[in-house]
Each structure stands twice: as C-alpha cells, then as structure tokens.
Amino acid sequence: LTPVPRALIERDSTLRRELGAPDVRYLLVIQHRDAQGVLAQAAALDPQLEALGSDGTLAGFDHAARYLPTVEQQLRRRAALPAPPALQAALGAALGTTPFRPGAFAPFLADVERARQLPPLEPGDLAGTPLEARVGGLLLERDGHWTGLVTLTGLRDPAALGRIAAANEGVTLLDLKQASEDLVAHQRERILWCLAGAAVLLLLVVYVALRDTGRVRRVL
C-alpha cells in the first residue's frame, strides 16, 4: 500500500543497517499487569538475546529495563553500597600511597551516602528527564495494563526469536509486516462479504417492490 518508491525503501533499509537502527519489522512484545513485571521479564530475556548475538543471529536489542531496572534490582544495588565508615576506611587504604590530597574524594563519599538514602526510581519519576522519551517508547501503559517492547537490530533468523518468545510466558514475537498484511486482507474480505450481503438485500427489496421477474431484471 505504500506510495514510496522501491528504491527509497531499499535506501532506508541500508541507512538503518549502517546506523544500527532498530528493525522496523520485528518486535518482542511483553504483556504484564504492572510495570515491574514487564521490566523483570525484559531483563530475564537478556541472556537468551545475548546468546543470539554471540552466534551472529542478532546484532543488538534494546528494552526499557536497560535504562530503568526493576525496583528489586535497584534495592539490591543500593544495599550493596557500603556504609560511610567502611567506605571511608577502604578509600583511605586505597589512597594511602597516592599523591591525592586528604578530602579530595569527599564529594564521592557524600554522593554514595546520598544514593544509599534515595528511593528506587519508577516510570513516573522519569517525567521531565532525558530518559522520559526513551523509556516511554519502550514501556507503555494503557487502562492499567503494561506493555514492554524489545526492539531488535540486525535480526537474521526470526524463527530463533520465535522460539524464545514461545518459551517465555507473556512474550510475543510481533511481525509488523505480516500483521499489517493480515489486517488489510481481513478488511478486504469483510468488505467483500458486506457488498455481497448488500447485493442480496437489494435484490430482495427490488423483487418485493416490483413483483415481476422481467421488471426486476431490467431494473437490476
């Protein structure tokens, strides 16, 4: 259905490959009742997708959990930050034989302590930040239901990706090209059936009105 010339479509594909832009045909779609479930499921896909990257099946991928980890993961990372006395002692031991002035890393210590007190980030906290558009395009909410998108780059074997989707509950491989073609075909079939039904109704109306086969034939 596109009016764009074939040569421009091929040029667009070439530029996308050179820039490492996401594939415009295939997506992994994650469905869950809340954002944390989507982020956890996306993060769980990482080892499987990285395995595809190792064997050359997939050049790259992207999802919201790469920018916004789950609350559980953030809490684990926060808990791993050392308390001020322990961090101060470790830093003092590391700097003992260096020419750094005493107190040079005081801002670092203050930042670590501040990070230990911060609450975990959630999707709404990204509003007004540079990450809002990035994460917002990969993590979507509608009517209390959340959807995550995993964009793909340089996919060579869609079947391998389909197997990953089939093995993970709530994950679907979406072929946008096939979906749009199916939509057009379904709409065309529906229109043809509607036209057929309208033709039959028209025939009945004319026949009931005229009650004469010859006149009906001439009118039709």
C-alpha positions as CSV (number, residue, x, y, z in Angstrom):
1,L,0.0,0.0,0.0
2,T,2.9,2.4,0.4
3,P,3.4,5.0,-2.3
4,V,7.1,5.3,-1.5
5,P,9.3,4.1,-4.5
6,R,11.0,0.8,-4.0
7,A,14.5,2.5,-4.4
8,L,13.8,4.8,-1.5
9,I,12.6,1.9,0.7
10,E,15.8,0.0,-0.1
11,R,17.9,3.1,0.7
12,D,16.1,3.5,4.0
13,S,16.9,-0.1,4.9
14,T,20.6,0.4,4.0
15,L,20.8,3.5,6.1
16,R,19.1,1.8,9.1
17,R,21.6,-1.1,8.9
18,E,24.6,1.3,8.7
19,L,23.3,3.4,11.7
20,G,22.4,0.3,13.7
21,A,18.8,1.5,14.0
22,P,16.1,-0.9,15.2
23,D,14.4,-3.3,12.8
24,V,11.1,-1.8,11.7
25,R,9.5,-5.2,11.1
26,Y,10.1,-7.4,14.2
27,L,9.4,-6.7,17.8
28,L,9.2,-8.7,21.0
29,V,6.1,-7.6,23.0
30,I,5.9,-8.2,26.7
31,Q,2.5,-8.1,28.5
32,H,2.0,-7.8,32.2
33,R,-0.4,-6.3,34.7
34,D,2.3,-3.9,36.1
35,A,5.4,-2.1,35.0
36,Q,7.7,-4.1,37.4
37,G,6.6,-7.3,35.8
38,V,7.4,-6.0,32.3
39,L,10.8,-4.8,33.4
40,A,11.6,-8.1,35.2
41,Q,10.5,-10.1,32.1
42,A,12.6,-7.9,29.8
43,A,15.7,-8.3,32.0
44,A,15.2,-12.1,32.1
45,L,15.4,-12.2,28.3
46,D,18.9,-10.7,28.3
47,P,20.9,-13.9,28.4
48,Q,18.8,-15.5,25.6
49,L,19.1,-12.5,23.4
50,E,22.8,-12.1,24.1
51,A,23.3,-15.8,23.1
52,L,21.7,-14.9,19.7
53,G,24.1,-12.0,19.5
54,S,27.1,-14.3,20.1
55,D,26.2,-16.6,17.2
56,G,25.5,-13.7,14.8
57,T,21.8,-14.2,14.7
58,L,21.1,-10.8,16.3
59,A,23.2,-7.7,16.1
60,G,21.6,-5.9,19.0
61,F,18.5,-5.2,21.1
62,D,17.0,-2.6,23.4
63,H,14.3,-2.5,26.1
64,A,13.2,-0.3,29.0
65,A,15.0,-2.4,31.7
66,R,18.4,-1.4,30.3
67,Y,17.6,2.2,31.4
68,L,15.2,1.6,34.3
69,P,16.0,-1.6,36.3
70,T,13.2,-3.1,38.5
71,V,12.7,-1.8,42.0
72,E,14.0,-5.1,43.3
73,Q,17.2,-4.8,41.4
74,Q,17.7,-1.1,42.4
75,L,17.2,-2.1,46.1
76,R,19.8,-4.8,45.8
77,R,22.3,-2.4,44.2
78,R,21.5,0.2,46.9
79,A,22.1,-2.4,49.6
80,A,25.5,-3.2,48.1
81,L,26.7,0.3,48.7
82,P,29.0,0.4,51.8
83,A,28.2,2.4,54.8
84,P,30.2,5.6,55.3
85,P,32.8,4.2,57.9
86,A,33.5,1.1,55.7
87,L,33.8,3.2,52.5
88,Q,36.0,5.8,54.2
89,A,38.3,3.0,55.5
90,A,38.5,1.3,52.1
91,L,39.1,4.7,50.4
92,G,41.8,5.6,52.9
93,A,43.6,2.4,52.3
94,A,43.5,2.8,48.6
95,L,44.7,6.4,48.7
96,G,47.5,5.8,51.3
97,T,50.3,5.6,48.7
98,T,48.9,8.2,46.2
99,P,49.5,11.9,46.0
100,F,45.8,12.8,46.3
101,R,45.1,15.5,48.9
102,P,43.1,14.5,52.0
103,G,39.5,15.2,51.4
104,A,39.8,15.1,47.6
105,F,37.1,12.4,47.4
106,A,34.8,13.9,50.0
107,P,32.1,14.6,47.3
108,F,32.3,11.0,46.2
109,L,31.6,9.8,49.8
110,A,28.7,12.3,50.0
111,D,27.2,11.1,46.8
112,V,27.4,7.4,47.8
113,E,25.7,8.2,51.1
114,R,23.0,10.2,49.3
115,A,22.5,7.3,46.9
116,R,22.0,5.0,49.9
117,Q,19.1,7.1,51.0
118,L,17.3,7.6,47.7
119,P,14.1,5.8,47.0
120,P,14.1,3.5,43.9
121,L,13.0,5.0,40.6
122,E,9.7,4.1,39.0
123,P,8.5,5.0,35.5
124,G,6.6,8.1,36.7
125,D,9.8,9.5,38.2
126,L,11.4,9.9,34.7
127,A,8.9,12.6,33.7
128,G,10.8,15.7,32.5
129,T,14.2,13.9,32.2
130,P,16.1,12.9,29.1
131,L,15.1,9.3,29.8
132,E,11.4,10.0,29.6
133,A,11.1,9.7,25.8
134,R,13.5,6.8,25.6
135,V,11.8,4.6,28.2
136,G,8.3,5.9,27.3
137,G,8.7,4.5,23.8
138,L,9.6,1.0,25.2
139,L,7.3,0.9,28.2
140,L,3.6,1.7,27.6
141,E,0.6,1.8,29.9
142,R,-3.0,1.6,28.9
143,D,-6.0,1.1,31.0
144,G,-4.0,-0.2,33.9
145,H,-2.2,-2.8,31.7
146,W,1.5,-2.5,30.8
147,T,3.3,-3.4,27.6
148,G,7.0,-3.6,27.0
149,L,8.7,-3.5,23.6
150,V,12.0,-5.1,22.8
151,T,13.4,-3.6,19.6
152,L,15.8,-5.6,17.5
153,T,18.7,-4.8,15.2
154,G,20.2,-7.0,12.5
155,L,17.9,-10.0,13.0
156,R,18.9,-12.8,10.7
157,D,16.7,-15.7,12.0
158,P,13.2,-14.7,13.1
159,A,12.5,-18.4,13.9
160,A,15.1,-18.4,16.6
161,L,13.5,-15.4,18.1
162,G,10.1,-17.0,17.8
163,R,11.4,-20.0,19.9
164,I,12.5,-17.6,22.6
165,A,9.1,-15.9,22.7
166,A,7.3,-19.3,22.8
167,A,9.5,-20.3,25.8
168,N,8.7,-17.2,27.9
169,E,5.1,-16.7,29.1
170,G,3.7,-13.2,28.3
171,V,6.2,-12.7,25.4
172,T,5.1,-12.5,21.8
173,L,7.1,-12.1,18.6
174,L,5.3,-9.4,16.5
175,D,5.9,-9.3,12.7
176,L,4.6,-5.8,11.8
177,K,4.7,-6.5,8.1
178,Q,2.7,-9.8,8.4
179,A,0.3,-8.2,10.9
180,S,-0.4,-5.2,8.5
181,E,-0.9,-7.6,5.5
182,D,-3.3,-9.7,7.5
183,L,-5.2,-6.6,8.6
184,V,-5.6,-5.5,5.0
185,A,-6.6,-9.0,3.8
186,H,-9.1,-9.3,6.7
187,Q,-10.6,-5.8,5.9
188,R,-10.8,-6.7,2.2
189,E,-12.6,-9.9,2.9
190,R,-15.0,-8.2,5.3
191,I,-15.8,-5.5,2.7
192,L,-16.5,-8.2,0.0
193,W,-18.9,-10.0,2.3
194,C,-20.7,-6.8,3.1
195,L,-21.0,-6.0,-0.6
196,A,-22.4,-9.5,-1.2
197,G,-24.9,-9.1,1.6
198,A,-25.9,-5.7,0.3
199,A,-26.4,-7.1,-3.2
200,V,-28.7,-9.8,-1.9
201,L,-30.7,-7.3,0.2
202,L,-31.0,-5.0,-2.8
203,L,-32.3,-7.9,-5.0
204,L,-34.9,-8.8,-2.4
205,V,-36.1,-5.2,-2.0
206,V,-36.4,-4.7,-5.7
207,Y,-38.3,-8.0,-6.1
208,V,-40.7,-7.3,-3.3
209,A,-41.4,-3.8,-4.7
210,L,-41.9,-4.9,-8.3
211,R,-43.2,-8.4,-8.1
212,D,-42.3,-9.0,-11.7
213,T,-39.2,-11.0,-12.7
214,G,-38.8,-9.2,-16.1
215,R,-39.1,-5.7,-14.5
216,V,-36.7,-6.8,-11.7
217,R,-34.1,-7.9,-14.3
218,R,-34.4,-4.6,-16.2
219,V,-34.1,-2.5,-13.0
220,L,-31.1,-4.5,-11.8
